[in-house]
């Protein structure tokens, strides 16, 4: 029986993690409002610890462990922000962390995970290689697995970003997040349902990898496509913990073009002076590509992270 | 007789401009602290209106005008942030602004100035061309000239950034700004002398264009060198309004290398997710290149602006 978090778990997460993560600032831009016809509020999780909202879920999961559970440490497989987040949270609690990473992971991400004191286990380049190595590592160490998105406490933790946004900006018509594995969207949906039920919750996804949009519509979890996207962190499965929440509390998932993502990313860098990664630009792009939905609305967007490459330029 | 602003003028400026500029957030970074051995507080004027602290001085100067003075509008010569700031401030007050710009000004800056509703007058590519065209424009229109850095109200307005920083972070040992024309440094010096006299005020400058450092040492205003620097907004003269303040209240002006500026800029982009322009990176570079001064100190730095090119990469 899968245990599904509720609003009270988001509130509990907020209390549990408050000394370990930033209450990130919100930003507005008259230019963005003029260009989109919406009144937009951006929650800057790119300024969060480890540069992404993932610090929230990882801290909640790590600090929710009992002493007995925590004794053997935690483990995960990720080449992205969740790996850094688990390493960061485990370091704070002073327990070992094992991160299974693909051999082609960007060296800056490897260095960051190492910098937080985690042990890295290399595992080929395929997802199934990582899963096999993770299984082995869990058996060896007795560590607790912290899934990037389909984990009770991770989902509740991610919901704390929207909780803060909805406290800071009451009366939002819509709150929107990117959707990849579904942890942020599900947590956001719990937060909104609990503290601002009149606010609609939406997800935004690259149209080349529209598995979440199709899953949402059809009520079954589809695998992500193999198509490329600049927002490659979003190419992951929804799961059985977050999908029921998304189906119940999310009003729609929209898709956006690759060109729209890049243009939105550039706009935020150029006009708001905030470095955001491509995934964060996905909901911003939705404002431009779906004006019928957003014009005239007060829209909160969670800028999910800022770990963009500074050596390659997308425009 | 040159009229020199005092601390009370900074306080008056703060009140005059409070509805027209952002109270910008401050940021800290454990990484930056660990790397520099200092405790660093960054005041994010890159998130200010027009993307730079220049909005403060321009708003103070424009709103300090009497109705009679304002009737014929304002004018300035600048290809940089001050041009946008004057255009922005004049637009808010609803008076005409004339900006004399060089024919090789970056098109994005031209578009920004136009976007705020200012009239652009083109004037060759040399400083003396611009000065001649400005003289003519002032005669034609009867507009009031707002100098970028050597203006009573501009200096007082720029001081409001440090005023906020020193309110938000009491007990700073040092507050440091980049120095080009000297308006920000002089305003900062007034603010610190008035509200936190135990705080030392320092300027930082590219070593290839070290006229302010030499002027400070020798007590005479030297012209800027013609040497190139990535922080090209700093290649300007000190003036007779700001220099006496700098001589009286600033404890030192240090210089930094070009490589240091670029590395510091990248560090802030990469670790703090804030887009800053090269000039803003100059005081950050000073933390690394002058450890003897800054280690163990609580140092506030004004990140002066975020109008960096996104099409060329310095690293």
Interface residues (C-beta under 8 A of the other chain):
Chain A: X25 X27 X46 X47 X51 X266 X269 X270 X272 X273 X274 X275 X276 X306 X310 X311 X313 X315
Chain B: X25 X27 X46 X47 X51 X266 X269 X270 X272 X273 X274 X275 X276 X306 X310 X311 X313 X315
